[in-house]
Amino acid sequence: MATRNAPVDPAFSVPPDFQKRAYVASMEQYQEMYRRSLEDPDAFWSEVAERITWSKKWHTVQNHDFARAKIGWFEGGRLNLAYNCLDRHLGTEVADKVAYYWEGDSPGESRTITYRQLYEEVARFANVLRKKGVRKGDRVTIYLPMIPELPIAMLACARLGAIHSVVFGGFSADSLRDRILDCESSLLVTADGGRRGERPCP
């Protein structure tokens, strides 16, 4: 039986060292940012957008027509996701920091991948896709287990301006076929098998 006064999650104090390095360092700063986002959203989101690299700057921050379900952000702007995730960090101290940790199904199966290593893998795989004929605007279906090559393939598509469609590795052949046909994919990136715990899955 549910009680009227359910326990409230406890609040934890933030270590000062962590707080100094945080993008939002206090609740007061958060409340101030939130207030600005409501009172002057164009100025607020313009400032936030300057944190990433644009190849062409936008002319309109936001353009909404809710009656026609038309919503636009940073219209006229152009950027590349892979560049923002990887390339722009290469000449900085971030390049040799960990981009992500990967833990496999088996104990002891893990990888630590830096931004520089990830950049090299993505650039290599983008070249493979290019040699296979993938061009800007093409659709690529990705059907992989949860391995480091999955985000590498996604970022390689973004690098080329191709659109990726990720299909869950547990879906049937019929489900995969339907998704390939629906998006008119020109290429399938897959593996010949994977693992679920100790069980191999072809």
C-alpha positions in Angstrom: 0.0 0.0 0.0 1.3 3.4 -1.0 1.9 5.9 1.8 0.9 9.6 1.5 4.4 10.9 2.5 6.7 9.0 0.1 10.4 9.4 1.0 12.1 12.2 -0.8 15.4 11.5 -2.6 18.2 12.8 -0.5 20.2 15.8 -1.7 24.0 15.3 -2.1 26.5 18.1 -1.8 28.8 18.5 -4.8 32.6 18.3 -4.1 34.1 21.8 -4.5 36.7 20.5 -7.1 34.0 19.0 -9.3 31.8 22.2 -8.9 34.6 24.4 -10.1 35.0 22.5 -13.3 31.2 22.0 -14.0 29.5 23.9 -16.8 26.7 24.8 -14.4 28.4 25.2 -11.1 25.5 26.0 -8.8 21.7 25.9 -8.5 21.8 29.7 -8.6 23.6 29.7 -11.9 21.1 27.2 -13.3 18.1 29.3 -12.2 19.7 32.4 -13.8 20.3 30.5 -17.1 16.8 29.3 -17.0 15.4 32.8 -16.4 17.4 34.1 -19.4 16.2 31.3 -21.6 12.6 32.4 -21.0 13.1 36.1 -21.1 15.4 36.4 -24.1 15.6 33.0 -25.8 17.3 34.2 -29.0 20.2 35.7 -27.1 20.5 32.8 -24.7 20.5 30.1 -27.4 22.9 32.1 -29.6 25.3 32.2 -26.7 24.9 28.4 -26.2 25.4 27.7 -29.9 28.7 29.5 -29.9 30.1 26.6 -27.9 30.2 24.5 -31.1 31.9 25.1 -34.4 29.8 26.2 -37.4 31.0 26.2 -41.0 28.3 28.7 -41.8 26.6 30.9 -39.1 22.8 30.9 -38.8 20.7 33.9 -39.7 17.6 33.1 -37.5 17.9 31.4 -34.1 14.3 30.1 -33.9 11.3 30.2 -36.2 8.1 28.5 -34.9 4.7 28.1 -36.5 3.0 25.7 -34.1 -0.3 25.8 -36.1 1.5 24.3 -39.1 3.8 22.1 -36.9 6.8 23.9 -38.4 9.7 24.4 -36.0 13.1 25.8 -37.1 16.3 26.3 -35.1 19.5 28.1 -36.3 18.1 28.5 -39.8 20.7 29.1 -42.5 23.5 27.6 -40.3 25.6 24.7 -41.3 27.8 22.4 -39.1 29.2 18.8 -39.1 28.5 16.6 -36.1 31.7 14.5 -36.5 33.8 17.6 -36.8 32.3 19.0 -33.6 32.7 15.7 -31.7 36.2 15.0 -32.8 38.3 17.2 -35.2 38.0 20.4 -33.3 39.6 18.7 -30.2 42.7 17.5 -32.1 44.9 20.6 -31.4 43.9 20.8 -27.8 44.5 19.0 -24.5 41.1 17.2 -25.0 42.6 15.1 -27.9 44.3 12.6 -25.5 41.5 12.5 -23.0 39.1 9.6 -22.9 36.2 10.0 -25.4 34.4 6.9 -24.0 34.9 3.6 -22.2 33.6 0.4 -23.7 32.8 -2.7 -21.6 32.1 -5.9 -23.4 29.9 -8.8 -22.3 32.8 -10.9 -20.9 34.7 -9.8 -17.8 38.0 -8.2 -18.8 36.7 -7.3 -22.3 37.0 -3.5 -22.4 38.5 -0.6 -24.3 39.4 3.0 -23.5 39.2 5.2 -26.5 40.6 8.7 -26.6 39.3 11.5 -28.9 42.4 11.2 -31.1 42.0 7.4 -31.4 38.3 7.8 -32.2 39.0 10.4 -34.8 41.5 8.1 -36.5 39.0 5.2 -36.5 36.2 7.4 -37.8 38.3 8.9 -40.6 39.5 5.4 -41.6 35.9 4.1 -41.7 34.6 7.2 -43.6 37.2 6.4 -46.3 35.9 2.8 -46.5 32.3 4.2 -46.9 33.5 6.6 -49.5 35.2 3.8 -51.5 31.9 1.9 -51.3 30.2 4.8 -53.0 28.6 6.5 -50.1 28.0 10.2 -50.7 26.3 13.1 -48.9 22.6 12.5 -48.5 22.9 8.7 -49.0 21.3 6.4 -46.4 23.3 3.8 -44.6 21.8 1.1 -42.4 23.9 0.0 -39.3 23.0 -3.4 -37.9 25.7 -4.1 -35.3 26.0 -5.4 -31.7 27.0 -3.0 -28.9 30.7 -2.7 -30.0 32.9 0.4 -30.4 32.4 0.1 -34.2 28.8 1.1 -33.8 29.4 4.8 -32.8 32.5 4.8 -35.2 30.1 3.9 -38.1 27.6 6.5 -37.0 30.2 9.3 -36.8 31.8 8.2 -40.1 28.3 8.6 -41.8 28.0 12.1 -40.2 31.5 12.9 -41.4 30.4 12.3 -45.0 27.0 13.9 -44.6 25.3 10.5 -45.0 22.2 9.7 -43.0 22.5 6.6 -40.7 19.6 4.4 -39.6 20.6 2.2 -36.6 18.6 -1.1 -36.4 18.7 -2.9 -33.1 21.0 -6.0 -33.4 18.3 -8.3 -31.9 15.7 -7.6 -34.7 14.8 -10.3 -37.2 16.0 -10.5 -40.8 12.5 -9.4 -41.9 12.5 -6.3 -39.6 16.0 -5.4 -40.9 14.8 -5.8 -44.5 11.7 -3.6 -43.9 13.9 -0.8 -42.4 16.4 -1.0 -45.3 13.6 -0.7 -47.9 11.8 2.1 -46.0 14.8 4.4 -45.9 16.1 3.3 -49.3 19.5 2.5 -47.8 22.4 2.1 -50.3 24.6 0.2 -47.8 24.4 -2.1 -44.8 27.1 -2.1 -42.1 26.9 -5.3 -40.1 28.9 -8.0 -38.4 28.9 -11.8 -38.8 28.0 -12.3 -35.2 27.9 -11.0 -31.7 27.6 -12.1 -28.1 24.8 -12.0 -25.5 26.6 -12.8 -22.3 28.5 -16.0 -23.0 26.2 -17.0 -25.8 27.3 -16.4 -29.4 24.6 -14.9 -31.7 25.1 -15.3 -35.5 
